[in-house]
Amino acid sequence: MAPESSPVERRERPGFWARLTVAADRRMGAVPPPSPGPDRFQYREDEEIDQPFNWAQLRRLLSYVRPYRGLTVAATTFTVLGALMQLVRPLLLGLAVNVMVPPHPLPVASRLHRLDLYASGYLTSFVINWVCNLIQTRLTTRLGQSVLVDLRHHLYAHIQSLSLNFFDARSVGSVLVRVTNDVNALNDLFTNGIVTLLTNAFMLSGIVFVMLVLRWNLALACFGVIPILMVISTGVRRRIRVSWQLVRRRLTRINAHLNEAIQGVRVTQAFTREAENGRFFYQINYQYYEIWKTAQRWSSLFSPLVTFTGALGTVVVFVYGTQMYRSSAISLGLLVSFVQYVAQFWSPISQLGMLYNSLLQAMASSERIFQFLDFQPLVSSGPNAPVLGSLKGAVEFDRVEFSYDGTRKALDGVSFSVRPGQMVALVGHTGAGKTSVVNLITRFYDPQGGRILVDGRDVRAVDLASLRRQVGVVLQDTILFSGTVRDNLRYGRLDATDAEVEAAAKAVGAHDFIARLPQGYDTEVQERGSRFSIGQRQLLSFARALLADPRILILDEATSSIDTQTELLIQRALARLLQGRTSFVVAHRLSTIRQADLIIVFDHGKIVETGTHEQLLDTGGVYADLLRAQFRFLDMAAG
């Protein structure tokens, strides 16, 4: 008989059954939880923080309610009216008890008549309370969803305005979780929390007032147990707050991994990394599960604490009140009413405690939302920045210094001038600084030193949108959006006619394959344009940029994945369409830039050569070496 496998051996089994076995062993205590290991999704905004409750942040969160003051007032009115009906009921019950307990000066018929009146009032209070709750629920639901719509839109618009350095330091998943999960986590606060706070605060104040008026000494006996609740709950509240902050951070890491895994599924399957990715996801998912259990455990403690303290207070009131009743200090009806108020007194405290738990969860999410909202774009239009008119297309770099990380220079003292209408090729090894040049022209980033001038004006001193509207960009990694082919081509110029859309497509050689699609230009583009080849996506991106009619056109490795025949079509289109436009072409395939008016060769962030194709070949420098190396590679590939 084969020996039974050890827990460690069972952990090494691949596939679903291994994970299932591990989970079963862990529940039985045979296998320790997975160690955290290296965290691939640790970002600055995910560092653990332990700060006191931020009231300023809560006020900032509630500021989103201000546009809906009328809705808030209406909901509050029905809330207060419903609470008043609840406050009346114990008094009516006490009066009903007193009117039926002998001895009583009134005759039986009069007492029965009063009993009918009290019963009618009690029933009426129920009906009014039910109607108020129904209306209040509808109003608060509308209020909460309206606030969430505004907050989500504000967050989305702000993220869209942020500079690329913001996205360079964060995964897509960590950004998505802010707009989806974190905003949704505020739903309970805005939909139920505000009204719960108003209702229970009013109820608590009203109950305290009535109890003090009825019998202040009996009320103080009840209130004497409150310090016990305060002492016990202080430590619990802190642990609740920290636990939910950790839950939100772990959820961000799950979303970050999911986004990475989905986008890289082809690579994962190509290298058969499914099992390893599954183990990693199981690890971070288990960590989230454990932290969520801890947060839920601390949150669930608060209500029992309130219930225990409430039971203790009720016992105190019942014992003390019974003694007062026996000594004829109070009536039986007053004692019944008081016991009812004591029961109501602990209910709003309990609900406010649960609201506090919900508020702590909401604050953990709002803290992360405001981290993004407080992040200011490094690239933006200056105050009163003038709007650029129609550009001629002259571009000048004046001793430009630039670094992505503040340590290694991507551009080091770069200077050059380009006349309007010139075609400029940027050449060099990977990482030499070519893409950095075009990133600065479009103001995706700003330089740390020097100036970039367009038509003699510093790009940092003009309106950013007016600059980018006149700069067209075709990137190597083409992005197509949901919608039709026609919608994607119009992306940079929404008022373009169908004829202009088709003319741009024909100019770059994209019309023929578009016409063969099932619905032609009205064919729906699947996510990221997956129904098209890489070359076709690049052609569509090229047509989109041309349709926008930019004065400056940037092609960043735009022909790297296009076959030779398609490339010839593009070259012919460029010769006709780029007249009067300044163009910057970044290409490793040097055959695509022979006709450039100016070739700038970069090496380690510096310009090492400039000239035309023929001039640089005659010089026999870096450009000539690059061209010879490329021809040798092509000969080897052909052989």
C-alpha positions in Angstrom: 0.0 0.0 0.0 1.4 3.3 -1.0 2.2 5.7 1.9 -0.2 8.6 2.4 1.1 11.8 0.8 2.1 14.5 3.2 0.4 17.9 3.2 3.4 19.5 1.6 3.3 17.0 -1.2 -0.3 17.6 -1.7 0.4 21.3 -2.0 2.6 20.6 -5.0 -0.1 18.9 -7.1 -1.1 21.0 -10.1 -4.5 21.9 -11.1 -7.9 22.4 -9.5 -7.9 19.3 -7.3 -4.6 20.4 -5.7 -6.1 23.7 -4.8 -9.2 22.0 -3.5 -7.1 19.7 -1.4 -5.0 22.5 0.0 -8.1 24.4 0.9 -9.5 21.4 2.7 -6.3 20.7 4.5 -6.1 24.4 5.6 -9.6 24.3 7.0 -8.5 21.2 9.0 -5.3 23.0 10.2 -2.9 20.7 8.2 -1.5 23.4 6.0 -0.5 26.9 7.0 -1.9 29.8 5.1 0.2 30.9 2.1 3.0 33.3 2.9 2.6 36.8 1.4 5.7 36.5 -0.8 6.8 39.2 -3.1 3.9 41.6 -3.8 3.8 42.5 -7.5 1.1 45.1 -6.9 2.4 47.3 -4.0 2.0 50.9 -4.9 2.5 54.1 -2.8 -1.2 54.7 -2.4 -1.5 51.1 -1.0 0.9 51.6 1.9 -0.8 50.9 5.2 -1.8 53.9 7.2 -3.4 54.2 10.6 -4.8 57.7 11.1 -7.6 58.9 13.3 -11.1 59.4 11.9 -10.9 62.2 9.4 -13.8 64.5 9.9 -12.6 66.9 7.2 -12.7 64.0 4.7 -16.3 63.2 5.8 -17.3 66.8 5.3 -15.7 66.8 1.9 -17.6 63.6 1.1 -20.9 65.1 2.2 -20.3 68.1 0.1 -21.5 66.1 -2.9 -25.0 66.2 -1.3 -25.2 70.0 -1.5 -26.6 70.1 -5.1 -29.5 68.1 -3.8 -30.6 70.2 -0.8 -34.3 70.1 -1.8 -34.2 66.4 -2.0 -32.3 66.2 1.3 -34.8 68.5 3.1 -37.8 66.5 1.8 -36.3 63.2 2.9 -35.4 64.8 6.3 -38.9 66.1 6.8 -40.5 62.7 6.3 -37.8 61.2 8.5 -38.5 63.5 11.4 -42.3 63.0 11.0 -41.9 59.2 11.1 -39.6 59.5 14.1 -42.2 61.6 15.9 -44.8 58.9 15.4 -42.4 56.4 17.0 -41.9 58.7 20.0 -45.7 59.1 20.5 -46.4 55.3 20.8 -44.9 54.6 24.2 -46.8 57.5 25.7 -50.1 56.3 24.2 -49.4 52.8 25.5 -48.7 54.1 29.1 -51.9 56.2 29.0 -53.8 53.2 27.9 -52.4 51.1 30.8 -53.2 53.8 33.3 -56.8 54.4 32.1 -57.6 50.7 32.6 -55.8 50.1 36.0 -58.0 50.6 39.0 -58.7 52.7 41.0 -59.6 55.3 38.5 -61.9 58.4 39.0 -63.6 58.1 35.6 -66.5 55.7 34.9 -65.9 52.5 32.9 -67.6 53.9 29.8 -65.4 57.0 29.8 -62.3 54.9 30.3 -63.3 52.6 27.4 -63.9 55.6 25.2 -60.4 56.9 26.0 -58.9 53.5 25.4 -60.5 53.6 21.9 -58.9 57.0 21.3 -55.5 55.8 22.4 -55.8 52.7 20.3 -56.8 54.8 17.3 -53.9 57.2 17.9 -51.6 54.2 18.2 -52.8 52.7 14.9 -52.7 56.1 13.2 -49.1 56.6 14.2 -48.2 53.2 12.6 -49.9 54.2 9.4 -48.3 57.6 9.2 -44.9 56.1 10.1 -45.3 53.5 7.3 -46.2 56.2 4.7 -43.3 58.4 5.8 -40.8 55.5 5.6 -42.1 54.6 2.1 -41.6 58.1 0.8 -38.4 58.6 2.7 -36.9 55.4 1.2 -37.7 56.5 -2.4 -36.3 59.9 -1.8 -33.1 58.7 -0.2 -32.5 56.1 -2.8 -32.8 58.8 -5.5 -30.5 61.0 -3.5 -27.9 58.3 -2.9 -27.7 57.3 -6.6 -27.6 60.9 -7.8 -24.6 61.6 -5.5 -22.8 58.4 -6.7 -23.4 59.4 -10.3 -21.8 62.8 -9.7 -18.9 61.4 -7.7 -18.2 58.7 -10.3 -18.3 61.3 -13.1 -16.1 63.7 -11.2 -13.5 60.9 -10.5 -13.6 59.7 -14.1 -13.2 63.2 -15.5 -10.3 63.9 -13.2 -8.5 60.7 -14.1 -8.9 61.6 -17.7 -7.1 64.9 -17.1 -4.1 63.4 -15.3 -0.7 63.3 -16.8 0.9 60.1 -18.1 3.3 59.9 -15.1 0.3 59.1 -13.0 -0.6 56.1 -15.0 3.1 55.1 -15.4 3.2 54.3 -11.6 -0.1 52.5 -11.3 -1.7 49.4 -12.8 -5.0 49.6 -14.8 -6.6 47.5 -12.1 -5.8 49.9 -9.3 -7.4 52.7 -11.3 -10.5 50.7 -12.2 -11.2 49.7 -8.6 -11.5 53.4 -7.6 -14.1 54.2 -10.2 -16.1 50.9 -9.6 -15.7 49.2 -6.3 -14.7 52.2 -4.1 -17.5 54.4 -5.4 -20.0 51.5 -5.0 -18.8 51.1 -1.5 -20.3 54.5 -0.7 -23.7 53.4 -1.8 -25.0 52.5 1.7 -23.7 55.7 3.2 -25.5 58.0 0.7 -28.6 55.8 0.2 -29.3 54.8 3.8 -26.6 56.2 6.0 -27.6 59.9 5.9 -31.2 59.2 6.7 -30.2 56.6 9.3 -28.1 59.2 11.0 -30.8 61.9 10.9 -33.5 59.5 12.1 -31.6 57.9 14.9 -30.0 61.2 16.0 -33.5 62.7 16.2 -34.9 59.6 17.9 -32.1 59.5 20.5 -32.5 63.2 21.3 -36.3 62.9 21.6 -36.1 59.8 23.8 -33.6 61.4 26.1 -35.7 64.5 26.4 -38.9 62.5 27.1 -37.2 60.2 29.6 -35.8 63.2 31.5 -39.2 64.9 31.5 -41.0 61.8 32.7 -38.5 60.8 35.5 -35.1 62.3 35.4 -33.7 60.1 38.2 -34.9 56.9 36.4 -33.4 58.3 33.2 -30.0 58.9 34.8 -30.0 55.3 36.1 -30.4 54.1 32.5 -27.7 56.5 31.2 -25.2 55.3 33.8 -24.2 52.2 31.7 -23.3 54.3 28.7 -19.7 54.9 29.8 -19.2 51.1 29.9 -20.2 51.0 26.2 -17.9 53.9 25.3 -14.9 52.3 27.0 -15.4 48.9 25.4 -16.2 50.2 21.9 -13.3 52.6 21.6 -10.7 49.9 20.8 -13.2 48.0 18.6 -13.9 51.1 16.4 -10.2 51.6 15.7 -9.7 47.9 14.7 -12.8 48.1 12.5 -11.4 51.2 10.7 -7.9 49.7 10.1 -9.4 46.3 9.0 -11.6 47.8 6.3 -8.7 49.9 5.0 -6.7 46.7 4.6 -9.7 45.0 2.8 -9.8 47.8 0.2 -6.1 47.6 -0.4 -6.2 43.9 -0.9 -9.1 44.2 -3.3 -7.1 46.6 -5.4 -4.4 44.0 -5.8 -6.8 41.4 -6.9 -8.2 43.7 -9.6 -4.7 44.6 -10.7 -3.8 41.0 -11.1 -7.0 40.2 -12.9 -6.5 43.0 -15.4 -2.9 41.9 -16.0 -3.9 38.3 -16.4 -6.7 39.0 -18.9 -4.6 41.3 -21.0 -1.7 38.9 -21.1 -3.7 35.6 -21.5 -2.1 34.9 -24.9 1.4 35.1 -23.3 0.2 33.0 -20.3 -1.1 30.2 -22.5 1.9 30.4 -24.8 4.3 29.8 -21.9 1.9 27.4 -20.1 1.8 29.6 -17.0 -1.8 28.9 -16.1 -1.0 26.8 -13.0 1.6 29.3 -11.7 -0.8 32.2 -12.2 -3.6 30.2 -10.5 -1.4 29.6 -7.5 -0.5 33.3 -7.3 -4.2 34.3 -7.6 -5.1 31.8 -4.9 -2.5 33.4 -2.7 -3.7 37.0 -3.0 -7.4 35.9 -3.0 -6.8 33.9 0.3 -5.1 37.0 1.8 -8.1 39.1 0.9 -10.4 36.5 2.4 -8.5 36.4 5.7 -8.4 40.2 6.0 -12.1 40.4 5.1 -12.9 37.8 7.9 -10.9 39.9 10.4 -12.8 43.1 9.4 -16.1 41.3 9.5 -15.3 39.8 12.9 -14.5 43.2 14.4 -17.5 44.8 12.8 -19.9 42.1 14.1 -18.7 42.8 17.7 -20.2 46.2 17.9 -23.8 45.3 17.8 -23.6 42.6 20.5 -21.7 45.1 22.7 -24.6 47.6 22.3 -27.2 44.8 22.9 -25.4 43.7 26.1 -25.1 47.2 27.4 -28.8 47.9 26.4 -29.9 44.7 28.3 -27.9 45.9 31.3 -29.5 49.3 31.2 -33.0 47.8 30.8 -32.4 45.6 33.9 -31.3 48.7 35.9 -34.4 50.6 34.9 -36.7 47.6 35.5 -35.3 47.0 39.0 -35.3 50.6 40.0 -38.6 51.4 38.4 -40.3 48.4 40.1 -39.1 49.7 43.4 -40.5 53.2 42.6 -43.8 51.6 41.5 -44.1 49.7 44.8 -43.5 52.9 46.7 -46.2 54.6 44.5 -43.6 57.1 43.2 -44.7 56.3 39.7 -47.7 54.8 38.0 -47.8 51.5 36.2 -48.4 53.2 32.9 -45.4 55.5 33.3 -43.2 52.4 34.1 -44.5 50.7 31.0 -43.9 53.8 28.9 -40.4 54.1 30.4 -39.5 50.5 29.6 -40.7 51.1 26.1 -38.5 54.2 25.8 -35.5 52.4 27.2 -36.0 49.7 24.5 -36.2 52.4 21.9 -33.2 54.2 23.4 -30.8 51.4 22.7 -32.1 50.7 19.2 -30.8 54.0 17.7 -27.5 53.5 19.5 -27.2 50.1 18.0 -28.2 51.4 14.5 -25.8 54.3 14.9 -23.1 51.8 15.8 -23.8 49.8 12.6 -23.9 53.0 10.7 -20.4 53.8 12.1 -19.2 50.4 10.8 -20.6 51.3 7.4 -19.1 54.7 7.6 -15.7 53.3 8.4 -15.9 51.1 5.3 -17.0 54.2 3.3 -14.2 56.2 4.7 -11.7 53.6 3.7 -13.0 53.9 0.1 -13.4 57.7 0.1 -9.8 58.0 1.4 -8.6 56.1 -1.7 -10.9 58.1 -4.0 -9.7 61.4 -2.7 -6.1 60.3 -3.1 -6.8 60.3 -6.8 -8.8 63.5 -6.8 -6.0 65.3 -4.9 -3.4 64.1 -7.5 -2.8 67.2 -9.7 -1.7 66.8 -13.3 1.9 67.8 -13.9 1.1 68.8 -17.4 -1.8 71.4 -17.7 -2.6 74.7 -19.2 -1.2 77.7 -17.3 -3.5 80.4 -15.9 -5.0 82.5 -18.7 -3.0 80.5 -21.2 -3.8 81.8 -24.7 -5.5 79.5 -27.3 -3.3 78.6 -30.2 -4.6 79.7 -33.6 -3.8 77.7 -36.8 -0.2 76.5 -36.6 2.3 76.7 -39.4 4.2 73.8 -37.9 7.7 75.1 -37.0 9.2 73.2 -34.0 12.3 74.0 -32.0 14.0 72.1 -29.1 16.2 74.5 -27.2 18.6 72.6 -24.8 15.9 70.3 -23.6 16.6 68.1 -20.5 14.1 65.4 -19.7 13.9 62.4 -17.3 11.0 60.0 -16.6 12.2 59.0 -13.1 14.3 62.0 -12.1 17.5 60.0 -12.2 18.4 58.7 -15.7 18.2 61.3 -18.4 16.1 60.4 -21.4 17.2 63.6 -23.2 20.3 65.5 -22.4 20.7 69.0 -23.8 18.8 68.3 -27.1 18.5 71.2 -29.5 17.2 71.2 -33.1 14.9 73.2 -35.4 12.3 72.0 -37.8 10.8 74.2 -40.5 7.0 74.0 -41.4 6.2 71.1 -43.7 9.4 69.2 -43.1 9.4 65.4 -42.6 11.8 64.6 -39.7 13.0 61.1 -39.0 14.1 60.2 -35.5 16.6 57.3 -35.5 18.6 55.4 -32.8 18.8 52.3 -30.7 16.0 51.4 -28.3 16.0 53.8 -25.4 18.0 56.4 -27.3 15.4 59.2 -26.7 13.3 59.1 -29.9 9.9 58.5 -28.3 10.8 61.0 -25.6 11.0 63.7 -28.3 7.5 63.0 -29.6 6.1 62.7 -26.0 7.3 66.2 -25.3 6.0 67.7 -28.5 2.5 66.5 -27.6 3.0 67.6 -24.0 2.4 64.1 -22.6 5.3 65.2 -20.4 7.1 68.5 -19.8 10.9 68.8 -19.8 12.8 69.6 -16.6 15.1 72.0 -18.5 15.2 74.0 -21.7 12.2 75.0 -24.0 10.1 73.4 -26.7 8.8 76.0 -29.1 6.0 75.6 -31.7 5.8 78.5 -34.1 8.1 80.4 -31.7 5.8 79.9 -28.6 6.7 77.9 -25.6 4.3 74.9 -25.5 4.0 75.3 -21.7 2.6 78.8 -22.1 -0.3 78.0 -24.4 -3.6 76.3 -24.0 -3.0 72.5 -23.8 -6.1 71.4 -25.7 -5.5 73.9 -28.5 -2.0 72.5 -29.0 -3.1 68.8 -29.0 -5.9 69.4 -31.4 -3.3 70.3 -34.0 -0.9 67.4 -33.3 -1.9 64.0 -34.7 -0.4 60.9 -33.2 -0.2 57.3 -34.6 1.3 55.0 -32.0 2.8 51.5 -32.4 0.3 50.0 -29.9 -2.9 51.0 -31.7 -6.0 51.5 -29.5 -9.5 51.1 -31.1 -12.6 51.9 -29.1 -16.0 50.3 -28.9 -18.3 51.4 -31.6 -18.2 51.3 -35.4 -15.2 51.7 -37.7 -16.7 55.0 -38.8 -16.9 56.1 -35.1 -13.2 55.2 -34.5 -12.1 57.2 -37.6 -14.1 60.2 -36.4 -12.6 60.0 -32.9 -10.4 63.1 -33.4 -12.9 65.0 -35.6 -16.6 64.4 -34.7 -18.0 66.7 -37.4 -16.3 64.8 -40.3 -18.7 63.8 -43.1 -18.9 60.2 -44.4 -17.2 61.3 -47.6 -14.3 62.7 -45.6 -14.0 59.6 -43.5 -13.8 57.4 -46.6 -11.3 59.8 -48.3 -9.0 59.5 -45.3 -9.3 55.7 -45.3 -8.6 55.6 -49.1 -5.6 57.8 -48.7 -3.9 55.3 -46.4 -5.0 52.2 -48.2 -7.6 51.1 -45.6 -10.7 51.5 -47.7 -10.5 48.2 -49.4 -10.4 46.0 -46.3 -13.0 48.1 -44.6 -15.3 47.7 -47.6 -15.0 43.9 -47.3 -16.3 43.9 -43.7 -19.8 42.7 -43.1 -21.3 46.2 -42.6 -18.4 48.1 -44.1 -17.7 51.3 -42.2 -20.6 50.5 -39.9 -19.1 47.3 -38.7 -18.8 47.1 -34.9 -15.2 47.1 -33.6 -14.7 44.4 -31.0 -12.8 45.2 -27.8 -9.4 46.7 -28.7 -10.0 45.9 -32.4 -9.4 42.2 -31.9 -11.2 41.3 -35.2 -8.5 43.2 -37.2 -4.9 42.3 -37.8 -2.1 44.4 -36.3 -1.4 46.0 -39.7 -5.1 46.8 -40.2 -5.4 48.4 -36.8 -2.4 50.6 -37.5 -3.9 51.7 -40.9 -7.2 52.7 -39.1 -5.2 54.6 -36.5 -3.3 56.3 -39.4 -6.5 57.3 -41.1 -7.9 58.6 -37.8 -5.0 60.9 -37.3 -5.1 62.2 -40.9 -8.9 62.9 -40.7 -8.2 65.1 -37.7 -6.2 67.3 -40.1 -3.3 68.0 -37.8 -0.6 70.6 -38.6 2.0 68.3 -36.9 1.8 64.6 -37.5 3.7 62.1 -35.4 4.3 58.4 -36.4 5.8 56.5 -33.5 6.9 53.1 -34.9 3.6 53.3 -36.9 4.8 51.0 -39.7 6.6 48.4 -37.6 3.9 45.7 -38.1 2.8 46.5 -41.6 3.8 44.4 -44.6 5.8 45.8 -47.4 2.9 46.2 -49.8 0.9 48.1 -47.2 3.9 50.2 -46.4 4.3 51.2 -50.0 0.6 52.4 -50.0 1.3 54.5 -46.9 4.5 56.0 -48.4 2.6 57.1 -51.5 -0.2 58.5 -49.3 2.3 60.4 -47.2 3.9 62.0 -50.3 0.5 63.4 -51.2 -1.1 64.1 -47.8 1.8 65.5 -45.7 2.4 68.6 -47.9 2.1 71.6 -45.7 2.3 69.5 -42.5 5.3 69.0 -40.2 5.8 65.3 -39.5 8.0 63.3 -37.1 8.6 59.7 -37.9 10.1 57.3 -35.4 11.1 54.0 -37.1 13.5 51.2 -36.6 12.9 50.2 -40.3 15.2 52.7 -41.9 13.9 52.1 -45.4 10.7 54.0 -44.4 12.6 57.2 -43.8 14.8 57.6 -46.9 12.7 60.6 -48.2 12.9 62.5 -44.9 14.0 66.1 -45.1 15.9 65.8 -41.9 17.2 62.7 -40.1 18.2 63.1 -36.4 20.2 60.3 -34.9 20.0 59.8 -31.1 22.3 57.9 -28.8 21.8 57.8 -25.0 19.6 60.9 -25.0 21.9 63.0 -27.2 21.9 64.0 -30.8 24.9 62.5 -32.5 24.2 63.1 -36.2 21.8 65.2 -38.3 21.3 65.4 -42.1 19.6 63.7 -45.0 19.8 60.1 -45.9 22.5 60.6 -48.5 24.5 63.0 -46.3 24.5 60.6 -43.3 25.6 57.7 -45.6 28.5 59.7 -46.9 29.5 60.6 -43.4 29.8 56.9 -42.5 28.8 57.4 -38.9 26.2 55.9 -36.5 23.4 56.1 -39.1 25.4 54.3 -41.7 26.3 51.6 -39.1 22.6 51.2 -38.2 21.6 50.8 -41.9 24.4 48.3 -42.6 23.4 46.3 -39.5 19.8 46.2 -40.7 20.7 45.1 -44.1 22.8 42.3 -42.7 19.9 41.2 -40.5 17.6 41.2 -43.6 20.1 39.1 -45.6 20.3 36.6 -42.7 16.5 36.4 -42.5 16.2 35.9 -46.2 18.9 33.2 -46.2 
